[in-house]
Amino acid sequence: MVTKTEKWEKQEKAIRATQLAFDLSANVQKTIKKVAIDEDLTPSDMIRQILGLEVKSKKTRQRLSFYLNDDELAELAQKFEIEKEDKRAIKQRVAEKLIQYAAKESPES
């Protein structure tokens, strides 16, 4: 079990970490992101790997997310013929649509 002191020490180290952000060309960013996805890594972990630094996190399951406002939810509900309050059903239909798109666009299929 982690003591409060150990927890504070970890948080203090995290506070002292330095975040670096880069304005690189779109091509460089796209390449790093694509390779990261292919290797089940986050772009951050991919950069650490490229630099020869320790990659501490486990391989990740990449998630896709985006935001919808109420009007867009209602629009999708109408399109899918679902009640606009049934967000779970809308999410399921969106997932199905994305899977169909990926299957059509993927060079592996």
GROMACS elastic network, one bead per residue, 0.5 to 0.9 nm:
[ bonds ]
;  ai    aj funct       b0    kb
    2     5     6  0.81557   500
    2     6     6  0.61415   500
    2     7     6  0.64859   500
    3     6     6  0.52335   500
    3     7     6  0.62082   500
    3     8     6  0.86714   500
    4     8     6  0.61216   500
    4     9     6  0.85679   500
    5     8     6  0.51407   500
    5     9     6  0.61867   500
    5    10     6  0.87167   500
    6     9     6  0.50534   500
    6    10     6  0.62739   500
    6    11     6  0.86580   500
    7    10     6  0.52203   500
    7    11     6  0.62588   500
    7    12     6  0.86224   500
    8    11     6  0.50138   500
    8    12     6  0.60132   500
    8    13     6  0.86164   500
    9    12     6  0.50423   500
    9    13     6  0.63083   500
    9    14     6  0.86890   500
   10    13     6  0.51713   500
   10    14     6  0.62918   500
   10    15     6  0.87315   500
   11    15     6  0.62036   500
   11    16     6  0.87141   500
   12    15     6  0.50850   500
   12    16     6  0.63797   500
   12    17     6  0.88948   500
   13    16     6  0.51247   500
   13    17     6  0.64476   500
   14    17     6  0.52140   500
   14    18     6  0.86874   500
   15    18     6  0.81289   500
   23    26     6  0.87839   500
   23    29     6  0.88566   500
   24    27     6  0.81014   500
   24    28     6  0.62874   500
   24    29     6  0.64354   500
   25    28     6  0.53149   500
   25    29     6  0.63620   500
   25    30     6  0.85705   500
   26    29     6  0.51460   500
   26    30     6  0.59415   500
   26    31     6  0.84881   500
   27    30     6  0.51150   500
   27    31     6  0.60907   500
   27    32     6  0.86727   500
   28    31     6  0.52006   500
   28    32     6  0.62934   500
   28    33     6  0.86299   500
   29    32     6  0.52841   500
   29    33     6  0.61244   500
   29    34     6  0.85496   500
   29    43     6  0.89609   500
   30    33     6  0.51327   500
   30    34     6  0.60005   500
   30    35     6  0.85679   500
   31    34     6  0.51635   500
   31    35     6  0.61704   500
   31    36     6  0.84697   500
   32    35     6  0.52937   500
   32    36     6  0.60391   500
   32    37     6  0.86296   500
   32    43     6  0.66091   500
   32    46     6  0.70593   500
   32    47     6  0.76310   500
   33    36     6  0.50217   500
   33    37     6  0.61915   500
   33    38     6  0.86245   500
   33    41     6  0.89109   500
   33    42     6  0.77600   500
   33    43     6  0.54420   500
   33    46     6  0.79868   500
   34    37     6  0.51646   500
   34    38     6  0.61908   500
   34    39     6  0.86672   500
   34    43     6  0.86321   500
   35    39     6  0.61799   500
   35    40     6  0.85304   500
   35    41     6  0.83536   500
   35    43     6  0.84701   500
   35    46     6  0.77501   500
   36    39     6  0.51356   500
   36    40     6  0.60091   500
   36    42     6  0.58133   500
   36    43     6  0.55176   500
   36    44     6  0.86006   500
   36    45     6  0.77859   500
   36    46     6  0.54319   500
   36    47     6  0.86514   500
   37    41     6  0.58315   500
   37    42     6  0.69973   500
   37    43     6  0.78496   500
   37    62     6  0.72872   500
   38    41     6  0.76795   500
   39    42     6  0.87701   500
   39    46     6  0.84346   500
   39    59     6  0.80258   500
   40    59     6  0.54087   500
   40    60     6  0.56118   500
   40    61     6  0.66580   500
   40    62     6  0.71223   500
   41    44     6  0.79388   500
   41    45     6  0.59228   500
   41    46     6  0.61041   500
   41    57     6  0.85771   500
   41    58     6  0.80544   500
   41    59     6  0.54967   500
   41    60     6  0.58081   500
   41    61     6  0.81925   500
   41    62     6  0.79991   500
   42    45     6  0.51633   500
   42    46     6  0.61746   500
   42    47     6  0.87025   500
   42    59     6  0.80697   500
   42    60     6  0.69920   500
   42    62     6  0.77259   500
   43    47     6  0.62463   500
   43    48     6  0.86913   500
   44    47     6  0.52300   500
   44    48     6  0.64219   500
   44    49     6  0.87712   500
   45    49     6  0.61683   500
   45    50     6  0.86171   500
   45    53     6  0.89625   500
   45    54     6  0.86547   500
   45    55     6  0.58494   500
   45    56     6  0.80877   500
   45    57     6  0.75492   500
   46    50     6  0.61459   500
   46    51     6  0.86097   500
   46    55     6  0.81969   500
   47    50     6  0.50175   500
   47    51     6  0.61979   500
   47    52     6  0.85984   500
   47    53     6  0.84928   500
   48    51     6  0.51658   500
   48    52     6  0.62092   500
   48    54     6  0.66112   500
   48    55     6  0.62152   500
   49    52     6  0.50119   500
   49    53     6  0.56739   500
   49    54     6  0.69008   500
   49    55     6  0.63751   500
   50    53     6  0.75973   500
   51    54     6  0.89590   500
   52    55     6  0.87230   500
   55    58     6  0.81189   500
   57    60     6  0.79858   500
   60    63     6  0.87991   500
   68    71     6  0.79008   500
   68    72     6  0.56663   500
   68    73     6  0.61504   500
   69    72     6  0.53291   500
   69    73     6  0.63125   500
   69    74     6  0.87341   500
   70    73     6  0.50745   500
   70    74     6  0.61856   500
   70    75     6  0.85734   500
   70    84     6  0.89295   500
   71    74     6  0.50672   500
   71    75     6  0.61142   500
   71    76     6  0.87098   500
   72    76     6  0.61796   500
   72    77     6  0.84740   500
   73    76     6  0.52017   500
   73    77     6  0.60715   500
   73    78     6  0.85891   500
   73    84     6  0.65287   500
   73    85     6  0.87534   500
   73    87     6  0.79937   500
   73    90     6  0.78716   500
   74    78     6  0.61528   500
   74    79     6  0.85382   500
   74    83     6  0.82689   500
   74    84     6  0.52463   500
   74    85     6  0.84853   500
   75    78     6  0.52162   500
   75    79     6  0.61549   500
   75    80     6  0.86556   500
   75    84     6  0.83333   500
   76    80     6  0.59940   500
   76    81     6  0.81616   500
   76    82     6  0.81814   500
   76    84     6  0.79682   500
   76    90     6  0.70437   500
   76    94     6  0.85025   500
   77    80     6  0.51983   500
   77    81     6  0.56747   500
   77    83     6  0.58958   500
   77    85     6  0.84149   500
   77    86     6  0.81584   500
   77    87     6  0.84780   500
   77    89     6  0.86943   500
   77    90     6  0.62802   500
   78    82     6  0.62166   500
   78    83     6  0.75451   500
   78    84     6  0.74299   500
   79    82     6  0.78289   500
   80    83     6  0.89050   500
   80    90     6  0.74748   500
   80    93     6  0.72537   500
   81    84     6  0.88553   500
   82    85     6  0.83870   500
   82    86     6  0.69762   500
   82    89     6  0.72079   500
   82    90     6  0.70579   500
   83    86     6  0.54854   500
   83    87     6  0.83315   500
   83    89     6  0.85544   500
   83    90     6  0.85574   500
   84    87     6  0.67828   500
   84    90     6  0.78566   500
   85    88     6  0.87099   500
   85    90     6  0.89375   500
   86    89     6  0.55236   500
   86    90     6  0.64706   500
   86    91     6  0.87840   500
   87    91     6  0.60140   500
   87    92     6  0.85334   500
   88    91     6  0.50467   500
   88    92     6  0.61991   500
   88    93     6  0.87232   500
   89    92     6  0.50014   500
   89    93     6  0.62367   500
   89    94     6  0.85845   500
   90    93     6  0.51740   500
   90    94     6  0.61385   500
   90    95     6  0.85744   500
   91    94     6  0.50849   500
   91    95     6  0.61445   500
   91    96     6  0.86526   500
   92    95     6  0.50608   500
   92    96     6  0.62427   500
   92    97     6  0.86672   500
   93    97     6  0.61591   500
   93    98     6  0.86363   500
   94    97     6  0.50274   500
   94    98     6  0.62107   500
   94    99     6  0.86209   500
   95    98     6  0.51053   500
   95    99     6  0.61475   500
   95   100     6  0.86120   500
   96    99     6  0.50804   500
   96   100     6  0.61835   500
   96   101     6  0.86059   500
   97   100     6  0.51281   500
   97   101     6  0.61981   500
   97   102     6  0.86751   500
   98   102     6  0.61015   500
   98   103     6  0.85444   500
   99   102     6  0.51064   500
   99   103     6  0.61099   500
   99   104     6  0.86110   500
  100   103     6  0.51573   500
  100   104     6  0.62665   500
  100   105     6  0.86753   500
  101   104     6  0.51844   500
  101   105     6  0.61074   500
  101   106     6  0.83627   500
  102   105     6  0.50741   500
  102   106     6  0.55553   500
  103   106     6  0.54354   500
  103   107     6  0.85497   500
  103   108     6  0.83513   500
  103   109     6  0.62704   500
  104   107     6  0.83491   500
  104   109     6  0.72900   500
  105   108     6  0.87488   500
  105   109     6  0.80524   500
  106   109     6  0.57114   500
